[in-house]
Amino acid sequence: MQVRVLGCSGAIAKDCRTTSFLVDTDLLVDAGTGVGDLTLDEMAGIDDVVLTHCHLDHIAALPLLLDAVGGRRTRPLRVHALRATIEALRAHVFNNVIWPDFESIPSPGAPFVSFHDITVGQTLALGSAFPKQVEVLPAVHTVPACGFAVCRANGGAHWVFSGDTERNPPFWDRVNALDVAVLVIETAFGNREKALAERSLHLSPLALADELSHIDPGKHYPIYITHTKPAETDEIMSQIESLAARQVGGLAHRDVRWLKANGVLTF
């Protein structure tokens, strides 16, 4: 399985694109601004989109994606999200004011997009060219949110994505029961903004160290840091490295790396 990092930044700047991952060629996880780097053929090859939540940095490119390739597709793009996320998209994006209602365009019987409810704990069977299982994981954020664990349809190691979240014991309960190949976890703010991170339900390096301590001692896999703010990335990663060197909390003896756009994770 291959995960292409289209965007992994908490905001935009030169060479910084917001959250989106292409799994193999047919599954998009979140639809941030990184989707814009795909070719038309690559966009048209996506069968399913799974969304962690409704915040703009995770859905910004979805309306534009549909506009770009909706007419080239033979069936609707399937978008899977929590009910609250779908309701937000219908009310605030695909409302014929901000953007056309592509659930009824070009016709209600043959729309460009179809929305499908998901719930935490559910496992989806997705992908035609490359069948996959996608498990919906819990997240703790300012709006209803989730994370995902993705593996091949016939089983095997998982790519785990936390989504936007703060402290989240149920997430670790489930992750510790999985065969994890790679964990991608957010750390949006530096320690000097720890209070802001807590208020906005994001992680800081100190909170990350606490969270990683929930990983079972016998579990070892690469941990990639995502969703850093462009102006704070160096500071955040320096703080994480300092805490790891001092063996603070769950950062002790862990393989922690910074996730970079345009990278590919293969396992």
N, C-alpha and C positions, 0 to 999 in steps of 0.2 A: 504494500500500500504506500502511496506517495501523497504527501501533504505539501502543497506549494503555498508559501507565505506571500499573499498578495499585499497585505497590510497588517501592521501590528503596533501602530502608534496610537496614543491617546488623543491626538489632535493632528492637524495638518501643518506641514512646512515643507521646504524643499527635501525631496527624497523620503518624506514621511507620509504614509498613507494609513487610513484608519482600518479597523479590524476586518479582515476577510481572508479566508483560507479556501483553496481549491483542493479537494480530496480526489485523487486520481483525476479524471477529466469531467466527471458527471455530477459531483456533489459540491455545493458551495456552502460553507459554514460562515454565517454572517455576511453582510453585503455592504461593507464600508467602502471608502473611496478607492481602495486597492483594486477593486473590480475593474476600474477604468483602464488598467494596464493589460487586460485580456484583449485578444483579437476578436473580431466579430464571430469567426468560426468557433473559437474557444467558448465565447459566451453562449452561442447557440447550442453547444454540446452539453450544457448543464441541464440536467433533468430535474434536480431537486435542490432547494435551498432550505437550510435549517437556521433559524434565528434564535439567538440567546435572549434578546429583549428588544424593546422598541426605541432605544436612544439613537439619536441621529447618526452618531459615528459608526453604528452597526447596521444601519439600514439605508444610508444616504444614496447608495448606488442602485438599489433595487428598482426604483421607478425608472431610472435612466437605462438600466439593463433591459427592462421590458420594452421600452421605447425603441431601443437599438435593434433588438433581435426578435421581438414578439412576432413580427410578420414573417420571419424565416422559419418559425417552428411549426410542426404539424400537430402539436398538442400543447395544452397550457403548461407553463412552468409551475411546478408544484412547490408551494411555500409552506413549510411546517413550522409552527410557532405556538407558544402558549396562547390561550384564548384572549388574554388581556393584550398581548402584542398584536394579534390580528385585529382586535377591535380598535386599537390605536391607529393602525395603518389605514383601516377603512375610514375612520373619523377624521384623521388629520393629514393623510397623504393622498390616498386614492379616493378623493371626495369630489372630483370635478372642479375643484378650486385650486388647490396646490398642484394636483396632477390628475390626469384622466382616471376614471374608474375602469381599470383594465380587467376587472372581473366581469365586465359586460361589453368589452370592446375586443374585437370588432362586432361580436354579438354575444348575447347571454349564453347561447348554446355552444359557442366556440371562442371562449375568452383567451386572452394572453396569459392569465394567471389564475390559479385556483389556490385557495387557502385551506389548510388542514390543521385542526387542533391537535396539540400534543400535551401530555401531562408528565410531570416528574415521575420517574420510575418506569416509564414506558420504553419499550424497545421497538424501533422502526426498522423495517426491511426496505432499503433504498438502493437505487442504482441499477441500471440495466446493463451497461457495458461492464461495470465492475461492481457486482452485488456486495452490499455492506450492511452491517448492523449498526444502528445508531441508538445508544441508550441516553435518555434524558436525565441529567444529573441536577441536584438541587443547587441553587445559588441564593445569596442574600444581597439584595441590591435595593435601590430606591424605588424601583418599579418591579413588577413580577419578572423574574429572570431565571435562567437555567444555564447549565453547562452541558457538555456532550462527551461521550466516550464512543469512539468509532473503531470498528474492526472489520475484517473480512466476514462475509456471510457465513463461511464455514468455521469461524472462530479464529483464535490466535490473539496476538498482543494488540492492545488498544492504544490509540492516540487519544489522550484525555485533555480537554480544554475546559478551564474553570469558568469561562465567561467573566463578566464583571461581578465581583463578589467581595464581601468582607469575611469575617470569621464565620466558619461554616462546618461544624462537626459532622452533620449528616453526609456532606460531600466526602469526607475522609473515610467514614464508615464504608461507603460504597467503593471508593477507589481502592481501599486496602483489600477488597475482595476480588479485584480485577487483576488480570495479567497486563501490566502497564509497560508499554515500550517507551513512551515519551509523555511528559506532563508539560502543558503550556498553562502558566498561571499569571494572572495580572498583578502588577505592582505599580499603581498609577501615580503615587505621590512619594516624595522623599520624607525623611523623618522630621524635618523642620515643619512639614505640613501634616503631621500625624493627626492632629485634631480635625483638619479638613477632610483627610482620608476617612476617618471614622464617621464624620457627619454625612459624607457622600457615599458611604458604604463601599469604599475601595480599600485596598491593602497598601501599607507602607512597608519598608524593609523590616522594621521591628515586628509588625503584625505578620509579615510573611514568615519570619523566623519562628514565631509562635505556631503558625498554621502548619508549617512543614514538620513540626515536631509530632504531628499526628500520624505521619507515615510510619508504618510498621518497620521496626529495626531491620528486618530481613529483606526489605524491599529496596532495590537500587535501580534507578533509571535517570536519564538526563532530565533536568528541569529547566525549561526555558521561560524567561521573564518577558511578558508582553504588556502592552497598554501603557508604557511609560510616556509621560508628557515630553514632547521634543526638547523643551527648554531645560528639562530636569533629568534627562536620560543619564548623562555622565554622573551626576550627583547620586541618583538612585542606585546605579550599578556599583559605584564606589562604596556606598554605604552597605550594600549587600556583600560585597567582597570583604569589607572590613569586619562585618559581623561573622562571616564565614571563617575568616582567619582567626577570629577570637573564639570560634566554635560556639557561637551563641545559638541556643535553641535548636530548631530543626535544620539550620544551615550547616551544622557541623557534619563534615564528611559527606556532603552532598555535591553532586555534579551540577552546578548551577551556571547557566549560560544566558546571554542576552539574545533574544530572538531578533533577527534582522529580516526586513522585507526583501523579497526576491530570493530568499533561501528556499531549499527543498529538504523536507524531512522524509527519509525513506526507511521503511522497516517491514 
